[in-house]
Structures are given as C-alpha cells and as structure tokens.
Amino acid sequence: MKENLIGIDIGGTKCAVSYGRWEADELVVVDKIRFATTEVNETIGRICQSVSQMLDKYQLNRENTRGIGISCGGPLSSQKGIIMSPPNLIGWDNVSIVKTIEELTHIPTHLQNDANACALAEFRFGAGRGSRNMVFLTLGTGLGAGIIIDGKLYSGTNDNAGEVGHIRLADFGPVGYGKKGSFEGFTSGGGIAQIACSLIMEQWQQGNRVSWCEYGGLDKVTTRLVAEQATKGDAVARHAFDIAAEYLGRGLAILIDTLNPEVIVIGSIFTRCEHLLRPRMQQVIDREALSCSRQVCVVKRAALDEQIGDYAALSVALV
C-alpha cells in the first residue's frame, strides 16, 4: 500500500503544503511549508514550487505516493477539480487546480471544500473516529457542514451538500450567508458579534453603560471579546451567548432529526467556547429533537485543533 501523501491547504490569508505518511491507520505529518496567500497566479506558482520541493526532498513520485489532496473554501467542483470564485480568494475564478497539480506531479489529485475536508479528517483521525454517520460543523467566520453517511462523504448532486448555514431559523435575526435569521447568522463568529452589538445598543437606549464597550465602539466588538466578558460573568455578554446557544441547539436538532447521526463534531468557536454554549444548546436539543434520534447522537468538540488544516488536506488525498 502506498503510504505517502501530499496535502495542500488553501486559505484566504495563508496556504500550506504538507507531507504525511499513512502508517498503521495513523496519519503522521512529517513536514510542512507555509506561506501567505497573495495574487492568484503568484500563489499557484508558490504551491507548485512547494509541492516540487516536497517531492524532491523525500523522493516522492507516482509509484510511492497514494495521492495529493487539496482543501479550499468553496464554491468549487470536486468532480471537475475547479475552484470557482470563493469569496475569500479574490481572483480565483474557475481555477483548474487539480489539472495544474496533476500535470506537474503525475500523481492522482483530489479537491474538496474545507468543510468536507475537515469532516474527513475528524471522521478518520479525530472526534468522529469509529462512527459511521457523522456531521462536522465549521463554526467560525461562517457555518458549513461536512456530512459522512455510512462511512462515506456525502457531497450532493453538485457539491453543495452541507450548506446548513443558509437554513433560516427565525424570520428576523443576525445576517449570515446573506439571509436574516439564518443558522449562520445566529451562531457564526460574525453573528455572535451582531447579537452582542444589538444587546449593547439596547442597554445604551435604556441609559445603561456597558463597561467593556464605550459609546461608538461597536466596531471593536468581536466574538473573542464577547467570550472573554461572558467568561468573566458579564450579563450582556452571557445573554449574547445564550441566544447563540439557543439557535445552535435548534439547528442541531434539525440535523439530528434529518440525518440521524451518531456524532456531531463542532470546530472553531465551539472548541474555545464550549462552556458558554453547551448547557443551553443541550437543553434545546433535548427539547426539540426526536427522542429516539437524540439518544443515539453525541455532540463533541473537534479533536484535531490547530492540526485540522494539515489533516484535512491529507485526508482528501486518501479518498
């Protein structure tokens, strides 16, 4: 069995090319090259240069390398190997990245959006290991899902499965994914900041000060700041997280009722703020989800932490 893998993680601000080895059902990251994401052609050139450097350094080729995996924000076509204008990658319009890498290396290359890639990583090596049916949620700047059904990634008819952030949970509410009251609006980093800003303005209108936000300082409100204040016990900040947790629970109940997973793994914000989100979230799941489905599903925080990018891209190479 070919044990060598190359992973390419393309992000809005930085990229990484990693070399990993698949040994006895474990993935070992051997080496990694990091660099900033710049103009599209310059970045692609740097990716190709870094891949070539890895191949030369470790004497990798088609005969001894299982594959190359690419993880990138969508929209994209995994079937065609094309990156199609992701909002965080300006100028990446219909980039045939798989063709470019395969022509360079002659090694089978696969492309997946970052949510699907992270789902594969957590399923194989992280919090979802040992399950057959799993949902992974990216809970960061936005909200997306990677779905594993019967041990296989489900990407839908045209690679759009898992866009759960677009689900509307209320008629009005924070804006996320271009929609008021969406799952993403209530639970993403930007959404939690929006909730906090609304609560702060309510306090101001009632003549109350908020110690951690001066008048006119709403542009400085971030989810990190709100979490810090909530952890200290501030009532406004805790209320913001309670609202987010309420709608996180509602969204998860929909996924539990619809997909009947064994495990839901949540990354990013949840890994740092689980203590602020889980109590109310679990109460809502218990209230909203079907008992028979709820009882066989456990919600876990992502296990791979800062390694998730490397593991995600390398997991795509294993497809």
C-alpha positions in Angstrom: 0.0 0.0 0.0 1.3 3.5 -0.9 1.8 5.3 2.4 3.0 8.8 1.2 0.6 11.7 0.9 0.8 15.4 0.0 -1.7 17.9 1.3 -2.4 21.4 0.0 -4.4 23.7 2.3 -5.5 26.9 0.5 -6.8 29.6 2.8 -7.8 33.3 2.4 -4.7 34.6 4.1 -2.3 31.6 4.1 -1.5 28.4 2.5 0.4 25.2 3.5 1.8 22.2 1.7 2.3 19.2 3.9 3.9 15.8 3.6 2.3 13.0 5.6 2.7 9.3 6.0 -0.2 6.8 6.5 1.1 4.2 8.9 -1.0 1.5 10.7 -4.2 3.5 10.5 -2.4 6.6 11.8 -1.5 9.8 10.0 1.9 11.4 10.7 2.6 14.9 9.4 6.3 14.7 8.5 6.9 18.2 7.0 5.1 21.4 6.1 5.8 24.5 4.1 3.7 27.6 5.0 3.4 30.9 3.0 1.0 33.8 2.6 -1.9 33.7 0.1 -1.3 36.5 -2.4 -2.3 37.2 -6.0 -3.8 34.0 -7.7 -1.0 33.3 -10.2 1.7 34.0 -7.7 0.1 31.8 -5.1 -0.4 28.9 -7.5 3.2 29.2 -8.5 4.3 29.1 -4.9 2.1 26.0 -4.3 3.7 24.2 -7.3 7.1 25.2 -6.1 6.4 23.9 -2.6 5.0 20.6 -3.9 8.0 20.1 -6.1 10.3 20.8 -3.1 8.5 18.1 -1.1 8.7 15.6 -3.9 12.4 16.2 -4.4 13.2 16.3 -0.7 11.5 13.0 0.1 12.0 11.3 -3.3 8.2 11.0 -3.8 6.7 10.0 -7.1 3.6 8.3 -8.7 4.9 4.9 -7.7 5.3 5.5 -4.0 2.7 8.3 -3.3 -1.0 7.5 -2.9 -2.3 10.9 -3.8 -2.4 14.7 -3.3 -5.3 16.3 -1.5 -6.4 19.9 -1.8 -8.6 21.6 0.8 -10.1 25.0 -0.2 -13.1 27.2 0.6 -16.0 26.9 -1.8 -17.7 27.2 -4.1 -15.8 24.6 -6.1 -16.3 21.5 -8.1 -14.6 18.4 -6.7 -15.7 16.4 -9.7 -14.1 18.8 -12.2 -11.2 19.8 -9.9 -12.1 23.5 -10.3 -12.0 26.3 -7.7 -14.9 28.7 -8.6 -14.6 32.2 -7.1 -14.5 31.7 -3.3 -15.4 35.0 -1.5 -12.1 34.9 0.5 -10.0 34.2 -2.6 -10.3 37.2 -4.9 -9.4 36.4 -8.5 -9.6 32.6 -8.1 -12.2 32.4 -10.9 -12.6 28.8 -12.4 -9.1 27.8 -11.5 -8.3 24.2 -12.7 -6.2 23.5 -9.7 -6.3 19.7 -10.0 -5.2 19.7 -13.6 -2.3 22.0 -12.7 -1.1 19.8 -9.9 -1.5 16.5 -11.8 0.4 17.9 -14.8 3.2 18.9 -12.5 3.4 15.7 -10.5 1.6 12.9 -12.4 0.1 11.9 -9.1 -3.7 11.5 -8.6 -5.0 14.7 -7.1 -8.4 15.4 -5.4 -10.1 18.6 -4.4 -12.7 19.2 -1.6 -14.2 22.2 0.1 -12.7 22.9 3.5 -15.8 21.7 5.5 -15.8 18.3 3.7 -12.1 18.0 4.1 -12.3 18.7 7.8 -15.2 16.2 8.1 -13.0 13.5 6.6 -10.2 14.4 9.0 -12.3 14.3 12.1 -14.0 11.2 10.9 -10.8 9.3 10.3 -8.5 10.7 13.0 -10.4 12.9 15.4 -13.7 13.1 17.4 -15.7 11.1 14.8 -13.3 8.1 14.7 -15.2 4.8 15.0 -18.5 6.2 13.8 -20.4 5.5 10.6 -22.7 8.5 10.4 -21.2 11.9 11.4 -21.8 15.6 10.8 -18.9 18.1 11.1 -19.7 21.8 11.6 -17.3 24.6 10.9 -18.3 27.2 13.4 -16.1 30.2 12.6 -16.4 33.2 10.3 -19.2 31.3 8.6 -21.0 28.0 9.1 -20.9 25.0 6.9 -21.1 21.2 7.3 -19.4 18.1 6.1 -21.6 15.0 6.1 -20.5 11.4 6.4 -23.2 8.8 5.7 -22.5 5.1 6.1 -18.8 5.8 6.3 -18.7 7.9 3.1 -18.6 11.6 2.4 -21.9 12.9 1.0 -21.4 15.9 -1.2 -24.7 16.0 -3.0 -25.6 16.3 -6.7 -23.3 19.2 -7.5 -21.1 19.5 -4.4 -23.5 21.8 -2.5 -24.5 19.4 0.3 -23.8 20.7 3.8 -24.6 24.4 3.3 -26.5 24.4 6.5 -25.6 28.0 7.3 -28.2 29.0 4.8 -31.1 27.5 6.8 -33.4 30.1 8.2 -34.2 29.6 11.9 -36.1 32.8 12.5 -37.9 35.5 10.5 -35.6 38.1 11.9 -32.1 38.0 13.4 -28.4 38.4 12.6 -27.4 38.2 9.0 -25.3 35.3 7.8 -24.9 33.8 4.4 -26.9 36.8 3.1 -30.0 35.8 5.0 -31.5 37.3 8.1 -32.2 34.9 10.9 -30.1 32.1 9.4 -28.3 29.3 11.2 -25.0 31.0 10.2 -26.3 34.4 11.3 -27.1 33.2 14.8 -24.1 31.0 15.5 -21.0 32.2 13.5 -18.4 34.5 14.8 -19.8 37.4 12.9 -23.3 36.5 14.1 -22.4 36.4 17.8 -20.8 39.8 17.4 -24.0 41.1 15.8 -26.1 39.7 18.6 -23.8 41.4 21.2 -24.0 44.7 19.4 -27.8 44.6 19.4 -27.9 43.9 23.1 -25.3 46.7 23.8 -27.4 49.2 21.9 -30.5 48.1 24.0 -28.5 48.9 27.1 -27.5 52.3 25.8 -31.1 53.1 24.9 -32.1 52.3 28.4 -29.4 54.7 29.7 -27.1 51.9 30.9 -23.4 51.7 30.3 -21.6 48.5 29.2 -18.2 48.5 30.8 -16.4 46.8 28.0 -17.8 48.8 25.1 -17.6 52.6 25.1 -20.2 54.6 23.2 -19.4 54.5 19.5 -17.2 51.4 20.0 -19.4 48.8 18.4 -16.9 48.2 15.6 -14.5 46.8 18.2 -16.9 44.1 19.4 -15.7 40.7 18.4 -16.8 37.2 19.4 -13.5 36.8 21.2 -14.2 39.9 23.3 -17.7 38.8 24.0 -16.5 35.4 25.0 -13.9 36.9 27.4 -16.5 39.1 29.0 -19.1 36.2 29.2 -16.5 34.0 30.9 -16.0 36.8 33.5 -19.7 36.8 34.2 -20.9 39.9 32.3 -24.7 39.7 31.9 -24.8 41.2 28.4 -22.1 39.0 27.0 -23.6 35.9 28.6 -27.0 36.8 27.1 -25.4 37.0 23.7 -24.0 33.5 24.0 -27.3 32.2 25.4 -29.1 33.4 22.3 -26.4 31.8 20.1 -26.6 28.6 22.0 -30.4 28.6 21.7 -30.3 28.7 17.9 -27.3 26.3 17.8 -29.4 23.8 19.6 -32.3 24.4 17.2 -30.1 23.9 14.2 -28.5 20.8 15.6 -32.0 19.3 16.4 -32.9 19.7 12.7 -29.7 17.9 11.7 -30.4 15.1 14.3 -33.9 14.6 13.1 -33.0 14.7 9.4 -29.7 12.8 9.3 -29.9 10.6 12.4 -26.1 10.8 13.0 -24.1 9.1 15.7 -21.8 12.1 16.2 -21.9 15.8 15.5 -18.5 17.3 15.7 -18.2 21.1 16.0 -15.0 23.1 15.4 -13.5 26.5 15.8 -15.6 28.7 18.1 -17.2 25.7 19.9 -13.7 24.3 20.8 -12.9 27.6 22.6 -16.4 28.5 23.9 -18.0 25.1 24.7 -18.5 26.2 28.3 -20.6 29.1 27.2 -22.6 27.2 24.5 -23.1 23.6 25.6 -25.5 24.0 28.6 -28.3 25.9 26.7 -27.5 24.1 23.4 -28.1 20.7 25.1 -31.3 21.9 26.7 -32.7 22.9 23.3 -31.6 19.6 21.7 -33.4 17.7 24.5 -36.5 19.8 23.9 -36.5 19.9 20.1 -35.0 16.7 18.7 -36.8 13.3 18.4 -36.0 11.3 21.5 -35.1 8.1 19.5 -32.6 10.0 17.4 -31.3 12.3 20.1 -30.4 9.3 22.4 -28.0 7.8 19.9 -26.3 11.1 19.0 -23.5 12.8 20.9 -22.2 16.3 20.2 -18.4 16.6 20.5 -15.9 19.4 20.0 -13.4 18.9 17.3 -10.3 17.0 18.4 -7.6 18.0 15.9 -7.4 21.6 16.9 -4.6 23.5 15.2 -3.7 20.5 13.1 -7.0 20.3 11.4 -5.8 22.1 8.2 -3.0 19.6 7.6 -5.1 16.6 8.5 -8.0 17.9 6.3 -5.9 18.2 3.1 -4.1 14.9 3.7 -7.4 13.2 4.3 -8.6 14.3 0.9 -5.5 12.6 -0.6 -6.8 9.3 1.0 -10.1 9.4 -0.9 
